[in-house]
Amino acid sequence: MTPDRDLAVLSRVRLRRIDAADAPAIFTVYSHEEGTRFLARPPMVDPVQADEMVARIEAGYADGSTLQLAIERNSDAAFLGVCLLFNMVARGARAEIGYILGREHWGQGYVSEALPALITHAFGALGLNRLEADIDPRNVASQRVLERLGFRREGLLRERWIVRGEKSDSAIYGLLRSDWT
């Protein structure tokens, strides 16, 4: 189940479907060197990559495989970043959760405001039982966000990714529906 347009309208932000008009903002977020430092993918270098990402996002809406949403500021409709559910496993009632915020919006609590609405949707309307997050353990800000939301660190996968030529570990966090409710 995907939202018609808005999944949630919160005090400072809303979560809404991404569409083709968001491609330039997606490129800005995903092309920033520091902002993408802990992603398992390199920063975007060509705006066409953002167009391709939007096409994959729309395909995910159509087949239910992913749910990627814009985090948009209410006061001025600024595109702040993206939060998503992906690698959904229906039989296991689980998915992975992810998020990225434009560098200029870090440290303002936007992700901490947006993620609870996505988590509530995952455990409610989507009927999931478990959410997982795979983060670089050096990403202390992301660790703090997840732990504040009740995620528990469940393990460390050593040298799981090679990011920009550098071996990178993965810290695995999990949240159960029973932890959330």
N, C-alpha and C positions, 0 to 999 in steps of 0.2 A: 504494500500500500504506500503510495507516495502522495504528498500533499498536492492539492490543486495548484496552489501558488505559494501560500504561506503555511509552514508547519507550525510556527509559533511567532507571536508578537509579544515580546518581553518588555521590560522597562526601558532598556536602552537600545536593544537590537531586535531584529526579527530574523528568523530562519526561513528562507524561501528557495524555491526551485531556481536553478541556474538556467540561463538561456543564452542564445547567441550574442545578445547585447553585452554580456558579461565578459566576453573574450578579452578585450583590452585590459580589464581589471585583473583577470586571472593571469594574464601575461605579466603584469606588474608584480603581482604577489610571487609567482613561481619563477621569475627571472632574477630575483634579488639574491645575490650571493650569500649574504649572512642569513637571510630569512629561510633559505633552503638548506642550510648547513647540515642539518641532521636528517634530511630525507635520503632515502635509498636511491634517489634519482638525481641526475644533474639538474642545475637550473636551466630553465628554458632560455633559448638564444634567438628564437625566431617566433614572431607573433602567430605564424601558422600553427605552431605547436599548441597554442591556446585554443585555436579553432578546432583542432583535432581533439583536444581534451573535452571541449564542450560537446562534440559529437559523441564521444564515448559516454559522457555523463547522461546525455539524452537517451542513448541506447540502454544505459543502466536503468533509467526510469521506465523504459518500455518493457524490459524483460525482468525487472525486479531484482537484478543482481547487485546493484549498488544504489545508495541513496546519498547523493552529494548535494549539499545545500550552501547557498551563500549566507554569510553572516553580514548583515547590512545594518548600519547604524540608523536608528529611527529619525534622529534630528535632521539629517541631511541626505539620507539614502546612500551614504558612502559604502562602497564594497570594502569590507574589512578583511575578509578571508573566507575560508571554506571549512565546513565540518562534514564528516561523512561516515557512513556505514558501508563496509565492503567485505569481500570474502564471506558472504552470507552462506551459511550451511543450514538449510531448512530442516533436514532430519536431525541435526544436532541442536537446533534452535539457538545458534550462535552467530556472531559476526565480529569483525574487527571494527574499531572506531579510530578515526584519525581527524586531524585538524591542522590547519596552517593559518597564520594571521600575517597580514602585511607588517613588515618590520616597524613601520611608524606607529603601529597600534599596539605594540607589545606593552605589557605591564599596566594595562588599564582595566583589566578584569573582564574583557569582552568574551574570551573563551570560557571563563568560569561562569558567565551568565548564559552563554549559548548551549554548552554541552548538557546541562541538566534537562533541557527540553528535548534534545535528541535522544538522550538516554531514556527518558520517560516514554517517548514514542517507540523506541526499540522494545522496551519491556511491556508496553501496553499494546498499541495498535498492531505492532509487528509480531507480538507474541514470542519474542526471544527470551531465552533463559540466561544467556551468558554473553558478555562483551569482553573483548580482549584488546589490548593496546601493545604495540611493539615499538619501543622507543630506544633511541641511543641513550645509554646510561649517563652520558655527559650532558644531556639536555635536562639540567636541573629544574628549569622552569616548568617543563612538561611533567616531570616527576611530581612536582608540587601540586599542579592542577589535578592530576589523576588521583593522588592520595587524598586531596581535599574532597574529591567526589566519592571516595570510598573504595577506589580500586586498590587491590593488594598486589604487591610485587610477588610474583610466583616463581620467577626464575631468571637465569641469565644464560643466553645462548652466545657462546664465545665466537668471535670472528664470523658472525653470521652473514654480514654484508661486506662488500667492498664499495666504499663510497669515495668517489673522486680519487681512486687509487690507494685508499687507506683502508685497512681492515678495521671493521667496526663491530662491536658487540651489540646485542639486543637485550634489553630488559623487558621482560614479559609481565604485563599487568592484567589482572582479571577482575571482573565485577559480575556478581550473580544477581539475578532478579531479587532473590531473598535478601541480599545485602542492601539493595536499593529501597525496597519497600519496608 
